[in-house]
Amino acid sequence: MTGRVDTPQKIRFLKFIHAHESGVKPGEIALKFGIRTPTVTRSLHELGEAGYIWYDSEKKVSLTESGEDLTRFFQRRHRILSLMFARAGLSEKDACTQAEKIEHLVPRVHIDQICRSLGHPSRAACGVIDHDPICCGV
């Protein structure tokens, strides 16, 4: 894949789509995030061009295999960062909020370093942390 997912908005969209296994319409995404449908459509077009999403015959958006892999990483990154913040003393809610603000800035190599330093945790306040075979050796 040549496309980049470099904005918090696109990351949120992918996570939302991931949570809806049967697909989701662009209007539902717009409603969820309180933005206009054309704004969603533009981002979805870029995600589609990058090969991360596809549309079914009912105009619902679903993740491709590459999109699933990327979104699993995004979830792992968010959960590791939120756990790091929680262990530093932030409330679970604040830890999650702060992680969402910065997660798009933190590369995989640093997430793996944080994961190792935390002892390859399997759970954060916001859910299960999927282990990455490269980092965690599973």
PATINU-562042 format. One record per residue: x, y, z of N, C-alpha, C in turn; residue number from 0. Coordinates in nm, 3 decimals, decimal comma, padded with zeros to 5 digits. Layout:
% PATINU-562042
atom nc1=X nc2=Y nc3=Z cac1=X cac2=Y cac3=Z cc1=X cc2=Y cc3=Z resi=NUM
...
***
This chain:
% PATINU-562042
atom nc1=00,083 nc2=-00,118 nc3=00,000 cac1=00,000 cac2=00,000 cac3=00,000 cc1=00,087 cc2=00,124 cc3=00,000 resi=0
atom nc1=00,052 nc2=00,216 nc3=-00,083 cac1=00,130 cac2=00,339 cac3=-00,090 cc1=00,066 cc2=00,451 cc3=-00,011 resi=1
atom nc1=-00,060 nc2=00,440 nc3=00,021 cac1=-00,129 cac2=00,547 cac3=00,092 cc1=-00,092 cc2=00,554 cc3=00,237 resi=2
atom nc1=-00,098 nc2=00,676 nc3=00,289 cac1=-00,068 cac2=00,696 cac3=00,429 cc1=-00,194 cc2=00,737 cc3=00,503 resi=3
atom nc1=-00,201 nc2=00,692 nc3=00,624 cac1=-00,310 cac2=00,734 cac3=00,711 cc1=-00,244 cc2=00,820 cc3=00,817 resi=4
atom nc1=-00,241 nc2=00,949 nc3=00,790 cac1=-00,162 cac2=01,037 cac3=00,873 cc1=-00,244 cc2=01,142 cc3=00,948 resi=5
atom nc1=-00,373 nc2=01,123 nc3=00,954 cac1=-00,454 cac2=01,218 cac3=01,029 cc1=-00,536 cc2=01,144 cc3=01,135 resi=6
atom nc1=-00,556 nc2=01,208 nc3=01,248 cac1=-00,640 cac2=01,146 cac3=01,353 cc1=-00,780 cc2=01,112 cc3=01,301 resi=7
atom nc1=-00,833 nc2=01,195 nc3=01,213 cac1=-00,967 cac2=01,171 cac3=01,160 cc1=-00,974 cc2=01,040 cc3=01,083 resi=8
atom nc1=-00,878 nc2=01,015 nc3=00,996 cac1=-00,879 cac2=00,890 cac3=00,919 cc1=-00,862 cc2=00,769 cc3=01,011 resi=9
atom nc1=-00,780 nc2=00,785 nc3=01,113 cac1=-00,762 cac2=00,676 cac3=01,209 cc1=-00,893 cc2=00,646 cc3=01,280 resi=10
atom nc1=-00,963 nc2=00,751 nc3=01,323 cac1=-01,093 cac2=00,732 cac3=01,389 cc1=-01,193 cc2=00,664 cc3=01,295 resi=11
atom nc1=-01,192 nc2=00,704 nc3=01,168 cac1=-01,283 cac2=00,643 cac3=01,071 cc1=-01,253 cc2=00,494 cc3=01,057 resi=12
atom nc1=-01,126 nc2=00,458 nc3=01,043 cac1=-01,091 cac2=00,317 cac3=01,028 cc1=-01,132 cc2=00,236 cc3=01,151 resi=13
atom nc1=-01,110 nc2=00,291 nc3=01,269 cac1=-01,150 cac2=00,221 cac3=01,392 cc1=-01,302 cc2=00,203 cc3=01,398 resi=14
atom nc1=-01,375 nc2=00,306 nc3=01,356 cac1=-01,521 cac2=00,298 cac3=01,356 cc1=-01,570 cc2=00,193 cc3=01,255 resi=15
atom nc1=-01,510 nc2=00,192 nc3=01,138 cac1=-01,547 cac2=00,093 cac3=01,037 cc1=-01,515 cc2=-00,047 cc3=01,088 resi=16
atom nc1=-01,401 nc2=-00,061 nc3=01,152 cac1=-01,359 cac2=-00,190 cac3=01,207 cc1=-01,462 cc2=-00,244 cc3=01,308 resi=17
atom nc1=-01,523 nc2=-00,155 nc3=01,383 cac1=-01,621 cac2=-00,195 cac3=01,484 cc1=-01,754 cc2=-00,239 cc3=01,423 resi=18
atom nc1=-01,772 nc2=-00,219 nc3=01,294 cac1=-01,896 cac2=-00,255 cac3=01,225 cc1=-01,866 cc2=-00,359 cc3=01,118 resi=19
atom nc1=-01,866 nc2=-00,485 nc3=01,158 cac1=-01,826 cac2=-00,593 cac3=01,069 cc1=-01,910 cc2=-00,603 cc3=00,942 resi=20
atom nc1=-02,035 nc2=-00,562 nc3=00,949 cac1=-02,121 cac2=-00,572 cac3=00,831 cc1=-02,113 cc2=-00,447 cc3=00,743 resi=21
atom nc1=-02,020 nc2=-00,356 nc3=00,775 cac1=-02,004 cac2=-00,235 cac3=00,697 cc1=-02,081 cc2=-00,119 cc3=00,755 resi=22
atom nc1=-02,049 nc2=-00,001 nc3=00,709 cac1=-02,111 cac2=00,121 cac3=00,759 cc1=-02,122 cc2=00,220 cc3=00,645 resi=23
atom nc1=-02,228 nc2=00,295 nc3=00,643 cac1=-02,247 cac2=00,396 cac3=00,538 cc1=-02,175 cc2=00,524 cc3=00,576 resi=24
atom nc1=-02,128 nc2=00,598 nc3=00,477 cac1=-02,059 cac2=00,725 cac3=00,505 cc1=-02,141 cc2=00,820 cc3=00,592 resi=25
atom nc1=-02,271 nc2=00,823 nc3=00,572 cac1=-02,357 cac2=00,910 cac3=00,653 cc1=-02,355 cc2=00,873 cc3=00,800 resi=26
atom nc1=-02,341 nc2=00,744 nc3=00,829 cac1=-02,332 cac2=00,700 cac3=00,969 cc1=-02,202 cc2=00,748 cc3=01,032 resi=27
atom nc1=-02,095 nc2=00,746 nc3=00,954 cac1=-01,966 cac2=00,795 cac3=01,003 cc1=-01,978 cc2=00,945 cc3=01,032 resi=28
atom nc1=-02,038 nc2=01,019 nc3=00,939 cac1=-02,055 cac2=01,163 cac3=00,957 cc1=-02,137 cc2=01,192 cc3=01,083 resi=29
atom nc1=-02,243 nc2=01,119 nc3=01,102 cac1=-02,328 cac2=01,138 cac3=01,220 cc1=-02,251 cc2=01,109 cc3=01,348 resi=30
atom nc1=-02,177 nc2=01,000 nc3=01,349 cac1=-02,100 cac2=00,961 cac3=01,468 cc1=-02,002 cc2=01,069 cc3=01,509 resi=31
atom nc1=-01,933 nc2=01,129 nc3=01,412 cac1=-01,827 cac2=01,225 cac3=01,444 cc1=-01,871 cc2=01,371 cc3=01,429 resi=32
atom nc1=-01,998 nc2=01,393 nc3=01,397 cac1=-02,050 cac2=01,528 cac3=01,390 cc1=-01,988 cc2=01,614 cc3=01,281 resi=33
atom nc1=-01,963 nc2=01,551 nc3=01,166 cac1=-01,906 cac2=01,625 cac3=01,054 cc1=-01,992 cc2=01,602 cc3=00,930 resi=34
atom nc1=-01,968 nc2=01,678 nc3=00,828 cac1=-02,048 cac2=01,668 cac3=00,706 cc1=-02,010 cc2=01,545 cc3=00,625 resi=35
atom nc1=-02,109 nc2=01,486 nc3=00,560 cac1=-02,086 cac2=01,367 cac3=00,479 cc1=-01,983 cc2=01,389 cc3=00,368 resi=36
atom nc1=-01,981 nc2=01,505 nc3=00,298 cac1=-01,878 cac2=01,525 cac3=00,196 cc1=-01,735 cc2=01,519 cc3=00,252 resi=37
atom nc1=-01,718 nc2=01,563 nc3=00,376 cac1=-01,586 cac2=01,555 cac3=00,440 cc1=-01,548 cc2=01,409 cc3=00,460 resi=38
atom nc1=-01,644 nc2=01,330 nc3=00,506 cac1=-01,621 cac2=01,186 cac3=00,524 cc1=-01,589 cc2=01,122 cc3=00,390 resi=39
atom nc1=-01,666 nc2=01,155 nc3=00,290 cac1=-01,649 cac2=01,096 cac3=00,158 cc1=-01,510 cc2=01,122 cc3=00,102 resi=40
atom nc1=-01,458 nc2=01,243 nc3=00,122 cac1=-01,322 cac2=01,275 cac3=00,076 cc1=-01,219 cc2=01,186 cc3=00,144 resi=41
atom nc1=-01,231 nc2=01,174 nc3=00,275 cac1=-01,135 cac2=01,089 cac3=00,348 cc1=-01,148 cc2=00,944 cc3=00,306 resi=42
atom nc1=-01,271 nc2=00,897 nc3=00,290 cac1=-01,293 cac2=00,759 cac3=00,248 cc1=-01,237 cc2=00,734 cc3=00,109 resi=43
atom nc1=-01,249 nc2=00,832 nc3=00,023 cac1=-01,192 cac2=00,818 cac3=-00,112 cc1=-01,040 cc2=00,796 cc3=-00,102 resi=44
atom nc1=-00,974 nc2=00,874 nc3=-00,018 cac1=-00,830 cac2=00,859 cac3=00,000 cc1=-00,796 cc2=00,722 cc3=00,060 resi=45
atom nc1=-00,876 nc2=00,678 nc3=00,155 cac1=-00,852 cac2=00,546 cac3=00,216 cc1=-00,876 cc2=00,435 cc3=00,115 resi=46
atom nc1=-00,975 nc2=00,453 nc3=00,028 cac1=-01,001 cac2=00,356 cac3=-00,078 cc1=-00,889 cc2=00,352 cc3=-00,180 resi=47
atom nc1=-00,839 nc2=00,470 nc3=-00,219 cac1=-00,728 cac2=00,478 cac3=-00,313 cc1=-00,603 cc2=00,408 cc3=-00,257 resi=48
atom nc1=-00,588 nc2=00,416 nc3=-00,125 cac1=-00,473 cac2=00,355 cac3=-00,059 cc1=-00,493 cc2=00,204 cc3=-00,040 resi=49
atom nc1=-00,614 nc2=00,155 nc3=-00,066 cac1=-00,641 cac2=00,012 cac3=-00,055 cc1=-00,684 cc2=-00,036 cc3=00,082 resi=50
atom nc1=-00,729 nc2=00,055 nc3=00,167 cac1=-00,766 cac2=00,017 cac3=00,303 cc1=-00,916 cc2=-00,011 cc3=00,322 resi=51
atom nc1=-00,998 nc2=00,039 nc3=00,231 cac1=-01,143 cac2=00,016 cac3=00,241 cc1=-01,199 cc2=-00,020 cc3=00,105 resi=52
atom nc1=-01,321 nc2=-00,074 nc3=00,108 cac1=-01,394 cac2=-00,102 cac3=-00,015 cc1=-01,542 cc2=-00,080 cc3=00,012 resi=53
atom nc1=-01,619 nc2=-00,059 nc3=-00,095 cac1=-01,763 cac2=-00,038 cac3=-00,085 cc1=-01,834 cc2=-00,163 cc3=-00,136 resi=54
atom nc1=-01,940 nc2=-00,203 nc3=-00,066 cac1=-02,020 cac2=-00,314 cac3=-00,115 cc1=-02,133 cc2=-00,261 cc3=-00,203 resi=55
atom nc1=-02,220 nc2=-00,350 nc3=-00,248 cac1=-02,328 cac2=-00,311 cac3=-00,338 cc1=-02,431 cc2=-00,219 cc3=-00,274 resi=56
atom nc1=-02,433 nc2=-00,215 nc3=-00,141 cac1=-02,526 cac2=-00,126 cac3=-00,069 cc1=-02,461 cc2=00,006 cc3=-00,030 resi=57
atom nc1=-02,342 nc2=00,033 nc3=-00,085 cac1=-02,265 cac2=00,154 cac3=-00,056 cc1=-02,218 cc2=00,161 cc3=00,089 resi=58
atom nc1=-02,202 nc2=00,043 nc3=00,150 cac1=-02,145 cac2=00,037 cac3=00,284 cc1=-01,994 cc2=00,020 cc3=00,271 resi=59
atom nc1=-01,923 nc2=00,078 nc3=00,364 cac1=-01,777 cac2=00,073 cac3=00,365 cc1=-01,731 cc2=-00,037 cc3=00,460 resi=60
atom nc1=-01,635 nc2=-00,117 nc3=00,415 cac1=-01,572 cac2=-00,219 cac3=00,498 cc1=-01,421 cc2=-00,210 cc3=00,478 resi=61
atom nc1=-01,348 nc2=-00,272 nc3=00,568 cac1=-01,203 cac2=-00,273 cac3=00,559 cc1=-01,154 cc2=-00,386 cc3=00,470 resi=62
atom nc1=-01,050 nc2=-00,358 nc3=00,394 cac1=-00,981 cac2=-00,464 cac3=00,320 cc1=-00,889 cc2=-00,536 cc3=00,419 resi=63
atom nc1=-00,823 nc2=-00,639 nc3=00,375 cac1=-00,729 cac2=-00,709 cac3=00,463 cc1=-00,619 cc2=-00,614 cc3=00,510 resi=64
atom nc1=-00,569 nc2=-00,531 nc3=00,421 cac1=-00,468 cac2=-00,432 cac3=00,459 cc1=-00,524 cc2=-00,332 cc3=00,559 resi=65
atom nc1=-00,649 nc2=-00,294 nc3=00,539 cac1=-00,714 cac2=-00,202 cac3=00,632 cc1=-00,733 cc2=-00,264 cc3=00,769 resi=66
atom nc1=-00,766 nc2=-00,393 nc3=00,772 cac1=-00,780 cac2=-00,465 cac3=00,899 cc1=-00,646 cc2=-00,469 cc3=00,972 resi=67
atom nc1=-00,539 nc2=-00,502 nc3=00,900 cac1=-00,407 cac2=-00,509 cac3=00,962 cc1=-00,366 cc2=-00,373 cc3=01,019 resi=68
atom nc1=-00,387 nc2=-00,269 nc3=00,940 cac1=-00,350 cac2=-00,135 cac3=00,984 cc1=-00,432 cc2=-00,093 cc3=01,105 resi=69
atom nc1=-00,560 nc2=-00,121 nc3=01,103 cac1=-00,647 cac2=-00,082 cac3=01,214 cc1=-00,613 cc2=-00,158 cc3=01,341 resi=70
atom nc1=-00,575 nc2=-00,284 nc3=01,328 cac1=-00,530 cac2=-00,359 cac3=01,447 cc1=-00,406 cc2=-00,293 cc3=01,508 resi=71
atom nc1=-00,315 nc2=-00,248 nc3=01,421 cac1=-00,199 cac2=-00,175 cac3=01,473 cc1=-00,243 cc2=-00,047 cc3=01,542 resi=72
atom nc1=-00,335 nc2=00,028 nc3=01,483 cac1=-00,383 cac2=00,152 cac3=01,544 cc1=-00,442 cc2=00,126 cc3=01,682 resi=73
atom nc1=-00,520 nc2=00,019 nc3=01,694 cac1=-00,578 cac2=-00,015 cac3=01,823 cc1=-00,469 cc2=-00,053 cc3=01,923 resi=74
atom nc1=-00,373 nc2=-00,130 nc3=01,878 cac1=-00,261 cac2=-00,170 cac3=01,965 cc1=-00,185 cc2=-00,046 cc3=02,011 resi=75
atom nc1=-00,155 nc2=00,043 nc3=01,918 cac1=-00,081 cac2=00,165 cac3=01,951 cc1=-00,158 cc2=00,248 cc3=02,053 resi=76
atom nc1=-00,287 nc2=00,267 nc3=02,030 cac1=-00,369 cac2=00,346 cac3=02,122 cc1=-00,369 cc2=00,284 cc3=02,262 resi=77
atom nc1=-00,386 nc2=00,155 nc3=02,268 cac1=-00,396 cac2=00,088 cac3=02,398 cc1=-00,263 cc2=00,089 cc3=02,472 resi=78
atom nc1=-00,154 nc2=00,072 nc3=02,401 cac1=-00,022 cac2=00,077 cac3=02,467 cc1=00,006 cc2=00,218 cc3=02,519 resi=79
atom nc1=-00,025 nc2=00,319 nc3=02,439 cac1=-00,004 cac2=00,457 cac3=02,485 cc1=-00,093 cc2=00,490 cc3=02,603 resi=80
atom nc1=-00,220 nc2=00,448 nc3=02,597 cac1=-00,310 cac2=00,478 cac3=02,709 cc1=-00,264 cc2=00,406 cc3=02,835 resi=81
atom nc1=-00,214 nc2=00,284 nc3=02,822 cac1=-00,162 cac2=00,212 cac3=02,938 cc1=-00,038 cc2=00,283 cc3=02,995 resi=82
atom nc1=00,048 nc2=00,331 nc3=02,907 cac1=00,166 cac2=00,404 cac3=02,952 cc1=00,125 cc2=00,527 cc3=03,033 resi=83
atom nc1=00,027 nc2=00,601 nc3=02,982 cac1=-00,021 cac2=00,719 cac3=03,054 cc1=-00,087 cc2=00,681 cc3=03,186 resi=84
atom nc1=-00,164 nc2=00,574 nc3=03,185 cac1=-00,231 cac2=00,530 cac3=03,308 cc1=-00,127 cc2=00,489 cc3=03,413 resi=85
atom nc1=-00,025 nc2=00,418 nc3=03,371 cac1=00,080 cac2=00,378 cac3=03,466 cc1=00,160 cc2=00,497 cc3=03,517 resi=86
atom nc1=00,156 nc2=00,608 nc3=03,442 cac1=00,223 cac2=00,730 cac3=03,486 cc1=00,135 cc2=00,813 cc3=03,579 resi=87
atom nc1=00,012 nc2=00,764 nc3=03,604 cac1=-00,074 cac2=00,829 cac3=03,701 cc1=-00,198 cc2=00,897 cc3=03,649 resi=88
atom nc1=-00,219 nc2=00,899 nc3=03,518 cac1=-00,341 cac2=00,959 cac3=03,465 cc1=-00,459 cc2=00,866 cc3=03,489 resi=89
atom nc1=-00,577 nc2=00,924 nc3=03,503 cac1=-00,697 cac2=00,841 cac3=03,512 cc1=-00,713 cc2=00,767 cc3=03,381 resi=90
atom nc1=-00,789 nc2=00,659 nc3=03,381 cac1=-00,809 cac2=00,582 cac3=03,258 cc1=-00,869 cc2=00,669 cc3=03,148 resi=91
atom nc1=-00,965 nc2=00,753 nc3=03,185 cac1=-01,029 cac2=00,840 cac3=03,087 cc1=-00,928 cc2=00,939 cc3=03,028 resi=92
atom nc1=-00,851 nc2=01,005 nc3=03,116 cac1=-00,752 cac2=01,101 cac3=03,069 cc1=-00,643 cc2=01,033 cc3=02,987 resi=93
atom nc1=-00,603 nc2=00,913 nc3=03,028 cac1=-00,500 cac2=00,839 cac3=02,955 cc1=-00,548 cc2=00,809 cc3=02,813 resi=94
atom nc1=-00,672 nc2=00,769 nc3=02,800 cac1=-00,729 cac2=00,739 cac3=02,668 cc1=-00,737 cc2=00,866 cc3=02,583 resi=95
atom nc1=-00,781 nc2=00,975 nc3=02,644 cac1=-00,793 cac2=01,102 cac3=02,572 cc1=-00,657 cc2=01,150 cc3=02,523 resi=96
atom nc1=-00,556 nc2=01,144 nc3=02,609 cac1=-00,422 cac2=01,189 cac3=02,570 cc1=-00,362 cc2=01,099 cc3=02,463 resi=97
atom nc1=-00,385 nc2=00,969 nc3=02,474 cac1=-00,334 cac2=00,877 cac3=02,372 cc1=-00,392 cc2=00,911 cc3=02,235 resi=98
atom nc1=-00,521 nc2=00,940 nc3=02,232 cac1=-00,585 cac2=00,972 cac3=02,104 cc1=-00,527 cc2=01,100 cc3=02,043 resi=99
atom nc1=-00,486 nc2=01,193 nc3=02,128 cac1=-00,432 cac2=01,320 cac3=02,078 cc1=-00,296 cc2=01,303 cc3=02,011 resi=100
atom nc1=-00,217 nc2=01,206 nc3=02,056 cac1=-00,080 cac2=01,196 cac3=02,003 cc1=-00,052 cc2=01,070 cc3=01,923 resi=101
atom nc1=-00,143 nc2=00,972 nc3=01,926 cac1=-00,111 cac2=00,841 cac3=01,870 cc1=-00,066 cc2=00,845 cc3=01,724 resi=102
atom nc1=-00,121 nc2=00,935 nc3=01,646 cac1=-00,084 cac2=00,941 cac3=01,504 cc1=00,060 cc2=00,986 cc3=01,483 resi=103
atom nc1=00,124 nc2=01,037 nc3=01,588 cac1=00,260 cac2=01,086 cac3=01,579 cc1=00,366 cc2=00,983 cc3=01,617 resi=104
atom nc1=00,322 nc2=00,871 nc3=01,676 cac1=00,417 cac2=00,775 cac3=01,732 cc1=00,436 cc2=00,656 cc3=01,637 resi=105
atom nc1=00,559 nc2=00,637 nc3=01,587 cac1=00,583 cac2=00,529 cac3=01,492 cc1=00,586 cc2=00,391 cc3=01,559 resi=106
atom nc1=00,568 nc2=00,291 nc3=01,478 cac1=00,564 cac2=00,151 cac3=01,524 cc1=00,686 cc2=00,114 cc3=01,607 resi=107
atom nc1=00,804 nc2=00,157 nc3=01,564 cac1=00,926 cac2=00,120 cac3=01,636 cc1=00,921 cc2=00,170 cc3=01,781 resi=108
atom nc1=00,865 nc2=00,288 nc3=01,803 cac1=00,855 cac2=00,340 cac3=01,939 cc1=00,746 cc2=00,269 cc3=02,018 resi=109
atom nc1=00,639 nc2=00,232 nc3=01,951 cac1=00,534 cac2=00,154 cac3=02,019 cc1=00,592 cc2=00,021 cc3=02,065 resi=110
atom nc1=00,672 nc2=-00,042 nc3=01,981 cac1=00,735 cac2=-00,169 cac3=02,020 cc1=00,827 cc2=-00,149 cc3=02,140 resi=111
atom nc1=00,901 nc2=-00,037 nc3=02,143 cac1=00,990 cac2=-00,010 cac3=02,256 cc1=00,909 cc2=00,010 cc3=02,385 resi=112
atom nc1=00,799 nc2=00,083 nc3=02,375 cac1=00,714 cac2=00,105 cac3=02,492 cc1=00,653 cc2=-00,027 cc3=02,536 resi=113
atom nc1=00,608 nc2=-00,107 nc3=02,440 cac1=00,549 cac2=-00,238 cac3=02,471 cc1=00,649 cc2=-00,325 cc3=02,549 resi=114
atom nc1=00,772 nc2=-00,329 nc3=02,500 cac1=00,876 cac2=-00,407 cac3=02,570 cc1=00,899 cc2=-00,353 cc3=02,710 resi=115
atom nc1=00,905 nc2=-00,220 nc3=02,724 cac1=00,932 cac2=-00,161 cac3=02,856 cc1=00,818 cc2=-00,187 cc3=02,954 resi=116
atom nc1=00,697 nc2=-00,207 nc3=02,902 cac1=00,581 cac2=-00,237 cac3=02,986 cc1=00,565 cc2=-00,388 cc3=03,010 resi=117
atom nc1=00,656 nc2=-00,468 nc3=02,954 cac1=00,651 cac2=-00,612 cac3=02,974 cc1=00,551 cc2=-00,683 cc3=02,883 resi=118
atom nc1=00,532 nc2=-00,630 nc3=02,764 cac1=00,438 cac2=-00,688 cac3=02,666 cc1=00,300 cc2=-00,711 cc3=02,729 resi=119
atom nc1=00,236 nc2=-00,602 nc3=02,771 cac1=00,107 cac2=-00,616 cac3=02,839 cc1=00,000 cc2=-00,673 cc3=02,746 resi=120
atom nc1=-00,098 nc2=-00,736 nc3=02,804 cac1=-00,205 cac2=-00,795 cac3=02,723 cc1=-00,337 cc2=-00,719 cc3=02,737 resi=121
atom nc1=-00,340 nc2=-00,620 nc3=02,824 cac1=-00,466 cac2=-00,549 cac3=02,847 cc1=-00,440 cc2=-00,405 cc3=02,890 resi=122
atom nc1=-00,523 nc2=-00,316 nc3=02,838 cac1=-00,527 cac2=-00,176 cac3=02,881 cc1=-00,670 cc2=-00,147 cc3=02,924 resi=123
atom nc1=-00,694 nc2=-00,032 nc3=02,981 cac1=-00,828 cac2=00,002 cac3=03,027 cc1=-00,930 cc2=-00,004 cc3=02,913 resi=124
atom nc1=-00,887 nc2=00,029 nc3=02,792 cac1=-00,981 cac2=00,034 cac3=02,680 cc1=-00,986 cc2=-00,095 cc3=02,599 resi=125
atom nc1=-00,920 nc2=-00,201 nc3=02,646 cac1=-00,935 cac2=-00,329 cac3=02,577 cc1=-00,809 cc2=-00,413 cc3=02,573 resi=126
atom nc1=-00,823 nc2=-00,524 nc3=02,505 cac1=-00,714 cac2=-00,621 cac3=02,489 cc1=-00,609 cc2=-00,563 cc3=02,395 resi=127
atom nc1=-00,483 nc2=-00,585 nc3=02,429 cac1=-00,372 cac2=-00,542 cac3=02,345 cc1=-00,326 cc2=-00,663 cc3=02,264 resi=128
atom nc1=-00,343 nc2=-00,656 nc3=02,133 cac1=-00,295 cac2=-00,763 cac3=02,046 cc1=-00,143 cc2=-00,758 cc3=02,041 resi=129
atom nc1=-00,082 nc2=-00,872 nc3=02,057 cac1=00,064 cac2=-00,878 cac3=02,051 cc1=00,110 cc2=-00,881 cc3=01,907 resi=130
atom nc1=00,217 nc2=-00,807 nc3=01,882 cac1=00,280 cac2=-00,803 cac3=01,751 cc1=00,392 cc2=-00,906 cc3=01,752 resi=131
atom nc1=00,392 nc2=-01,002 nc3=01,659 cac1=00,495 cac2=-01,106 cac3=01,659 cc1=00,638 cc2=-01,050 cc3=01,654 resi=132
atom nc1=00,658 nc2=-00,941 nc3=01,583 cac1=00,792 cac2=-00,883 cac3=01,572 cc1=00,837 cc2=-00,829 cc3=01,709 resi=133
atom nc1=00,746 nc2=-00,766 nc3=01,780 cac1=00,779 cac2=-00,707 cac3=01,909 cc1=00,775 cc2=-00,809 cc3=02,021 resi=134
atom nc1=00,669 nc2=-00,885 nc3=02,027 cac1=00,642 cac2=-00,970 cac3=02,143 cc1=00,684 cc2=-01,115 cc3=02,127 resi=135
atom nc1=00,727 nc2=-01,151 nc3=02,007 cac1=00,775 cac2=-01,286 cac3=01,984 cc1=00,670 cc2=-01,396 cc3=01,991 resi=136
atom nc1=00,546 nc2=-01,361 nc3=01,957 cac1=00,438 cac2=-01,462 cac3=01,956 cc1=00,398 cc2=-01,495 cc3=01,814 resi=137
***
